[in-house]
Amino acid sequence: MQNTPQQMKAMAVDEFGHADKLTLHTLPVPTVDAGEVLIRIEIAGVGGWDALEREGELVYNKVHFPRVLGGECAGTIVAIGDGVERFAVGDRVYAQSFMNDKGGSYAEYVVVSEETVAPMPDGLDMLMAGGLPIAGVTALSNLQVSGTGNKTKLMLWGASGGVGHVALQLAKRMGANVFAIASGADGVALVKQLGADEAVDGHSDDVVQRARAFAPDGFDIALVLVGGDTVQSTLSLVRQGGTIAFPNGVMPEPLAPDGVELKKANGFANRMLLDQLNRLIDMGEFQVHIAQTFGLEEAAQAQSAMKQHYLGKIVLRVSGE
């Protein structure tokens, strides 16, 4: 075990509420039990689920305060518990700390099960890896349940968002032809750069016409990462026998036309998914687009920034380079 302090800085809430409830605390560094690792965090991802937890909408264990928020991070392992053989002290990793009983990743240290940890791929830096754990697993889970594969015609709603821009790159590596529906001109530019076969602004008038021209015989799959009437209006373009997939949190949930299967996949990490995610990332240059970076103590501002238009991911720089 490296020299680890007994206390750490963390952004936590002492009661549920608005962003102003998120304040800087000095808390004990969590203890490492069997099957767990202690990570010194450099980058922590910020997501909508963090705000839901802060407001008390997402409660997953016996409520105790202070509650450290944060569902994902990247950093270096500084201690390992009994029985952990895949990782060693000094390994650079990314990890999920989502719905984690020992606290979240808005902190200098986090303890998580080794099952939610992955080695950092060679092509990613800490900044990118910190925004990957939930987006990557959510994207891959939904692509897998929907049967994405070679020559699949895929409609991707929310393609320039945190999950979407990762899903786009993974789908291309799985052999799909991707019709990407992004947010704004900057979103269209990003998804084109990331390899979309065609890209359109979801706020434009001709989404349906462009989609129909791209897949005259219908789409095999629609991956829906945002909700709304315009989204629903395009789902009739999914062919009979096709699939519409979406993760938890998309509101309103999409409705499937007759003859189309609706599948919902969450973004909980496990060893198999993380291994597959790393294999796909290692196939070539991969980008986790970081829109904005905040300091740990600016976590409340980072959560507020999610209400504005942005592409990719927002992260906290906790420590490190």
N, C-alpha and C positions, 0 to 999 in steps of 0.2 A: 504493500500500500504506500502510495506517495504521501508526502506531508500534506495532510488535509486538515484544514481548520475545523474546529468544532461548531463554528457558527458561520452563517452565510447571509448575504443580502438577498431578499426576495420581494417581489411585488405580490401582495396578498390582500384579501378583503377580510374585514372583521365582521361584516354583515353584508347581505345581498343588497344590490342597488345599482345606481348609475356609475359611470366611469370614475367619478370622484371618490368612490369607495375604495378604489385600488391605490394602495399606498405602500411606501417602502417599509419593510420590516427587517429586523435582525432575528433570524430563527436558527434552531439547531440544524446542522447538516443531518439528513435522514440516515438511519443505520442500514447496513447491507445485510440481508438475510440470504439463505441458500437460494441459488438460482437467479440472483439479482446482481446488477452492476451499479456502481456509483460513477456518474459522469460529471466531469467539470465542464460546464456549458460555455460555449463561445457564442452561439447563435440560437435564439429561440424563435420559432414561427408564431405568427399571430393569426387567429382565425375567428370566424363568426361563432364557433362553438365556445370560445373563451368568453365572449360577451354574454352568451346564454347562461354559462355557468355563473358568471359574475352577478347576473340578474336573479339567479335562483331558479331559472327555467330548466336547467339541466343538472339534476341532482342524482348522483349515482352511488352514494354510500351514506353512512350515518353522518349527518351534517356536523362538522366541527370547524371552528374558526381558531386562528386565522387559516384561510384557504388560499393556497398558492395556485394561481391559474397557469394555464399553458399546456398545450397538448403535444408539442413536438420540439425537437432541438437537435443540434449537432455539437460535438465536443470530443473530449478525450476521456477514456476510462481511467479512473484513478484508484479503484478498488473493485475486487470481484468477490462474490459470495461462494460458499461451498458448492461444489458440483458444476461450476461454470468452466467449461473446457473450450468453448469456441472463441472466447475473448481473453485478452491479457491486459494488464496495466500498460498504459501507453498507446493502446489502439485508438485510432481516430474513427469515430462512429457517428451515425445519425440514429435517432430513436423516437418512438412515440411515448408520450407520458399522458396520453388521453385517458381520462377517467381513471387516474392512477391514485391508489389509496395513500401513497407516500408523498403526494404533492406533485404539482405541475412544474413546468420548465421556465416560468418567469423567475428564475433564481440562478444563483451561481453554481448550484449542484442539484442533481436529481438522482433518485434511486428508482430503477425500473427493472422489470423482468427481462432476462436475456432474450426472451422470445420476441420482444418488441424492438430489438436493437439490430442494426445491420452495419457491416463495415462500410466506410465511406468509399464510394467508387473513385477510381483514379482520376476520372475526368471532371469531378466536382470539387469545388473549394468549400470551406466551412460555411460561407455565406449562402451558397446555393443549397448545400445539404441541410441546413437548418430550416429551409422552407419546404423540404421534400416529404417528410414522413407521412403526413396525413394525406396530402394531395396525391402523392405517388401511389399509396395503397388504395385510396378511394378510386382513383382512375383505373388502376389495374384490376381491382375487384369487379368493377362494372364492365370493363371490356371483356373479362373472362366469362362472367355469367351470361353475357349477351352473345358469346360465340364469335367474337371478332377474330378474323383470320385472313388468309390470302384472298385478295380481290373483293373482300367485303365492302359494300357501299355503306358508308357510315355518315350519318348526319350528327354533327356535334354542336349542341347548343351551349353557349358559355365558354367558347373555345379560348378566349383570351384571359379567363379567370385563373385562380390558383390551381384548381383541379383540372380545368379544361386545357390549359396550355401544356400540362404534363400528359394528359390523356391523348392529345393530338400526336405528340412525339412517340408515345408508346404504340398507338394504333398504327402509325406509319411503319414502325418496326415489326409489327405483327402482320403487315402486308395489306392493310386496308386502304381504300380510296376514300379520302376524308373531305366532306363538304363542311367547312368550319364556319360557324355563325358567331361572330365576335362582337365586342362592344366598342363602337366608335371607329374613326379612321385609324387611330393609333393601334387599336386592337386588331383591325384587319391587317395592318402592316406587320404586326408581330406574328400573327399566325401564318401569314405568307412566308415570312422569314423562317419559321419553324417547320415548313414543309407541307402546309395544307394544299390539297389538290385544287381547291377553290375556296375563296374566302369572301364573306359578305357581312355587312354591318347589320346586326339584328334590328336596328332602328330604321332601316330603309324600307321602302315600299315593296320592293320586288323580291323579297326573300323566297316566297312560295314559287314564283316563276323561275328564279335562278335554281332553286332546289329541284324543281321538276325537270328542268333542262339537264341538270347534272345526272339525275337518275330517272330517266324516262320510264323504266320498268319498276320503279319504286326502290326505296332504301331497304337494305337488309336489317339495319340497326339504327335506332336513334339513341344517342346518349344525351340525356337531358340534365343539365347542371344548373339551369335557371328556370323560374316559373313564369307564367303569364299567358295572356290570350294569344299573342303572336306565336308563341311556342306551340300552343295547342293546335293552332290553325295549320301547322306544318306536319303534324303527326299523322294525318291521313295519307301522307306520301310514303309511309312505311308499308311495304308489301305484305300481303297475306302470308302468314307463317314467319313473319319477321319479329323483331324484338325491340321493345322500348325499355331502356335501363335508366335508373336514376338512383342517387344516394339519399340517405336521410338528410332532411333539411331543405329540400327543394319544395317551395310552397308557391302556389298550390301544386299538389302532386299531379303529374301528367295523367291523362286518361288514354287508354289504348282503344283504337278502333277494333271492331269485331275481327277476329282472326289474327290478331297481333298479341303477342305475349308481353305482359308487363312484369319486369323484374327489378327488385330493389336490392342494392348491395351496399353495405356500410363500409367504412374505412378502417376497420380494426386490423392492426398488424399481426402477422404471425411469421414464423421462420420461413415457411414455404413461399409466401407472397413476397417477402423481402428478398429472398434469394432470386426469385424470378424477376423482380423489379431491377435488381442489380445486374442481372444477365442482360436485360433489355437495354439498360443505360450504358453498359459496357460495349454495346455494338457500335458506338460512334459518338460524335460530339453531341452533348446533351445540355440543355439549358433549363435551369430553374430561374425564371425571370423575377428579379427582386425589384419591386416598384419603389419602396421606401425602406429606410433603415432608421430605427430609433434606438436610443439608449435604454437600458433596463428600467431606469427611473421614469422614462417617458412612456411606459406601457399604456397609460390611460389615453395619451395622445394617439398612440398607435391604434388603439381600438376605435377611437373617434375617426381616424383617417380611413377606416374600412367603410365608412358611410359615404365617402366620396368616390368618384370614378377612379379606378386604378387598374393596372394590368398585373397579372401574376400574383406575387406574394408580398406581404409586409412582414418584416422581421425585427427582432430586437437584437442589438449587439451587446452581449452580456460581458464578454471579456475576450482576451486573445488579440490576434493580429489586427 
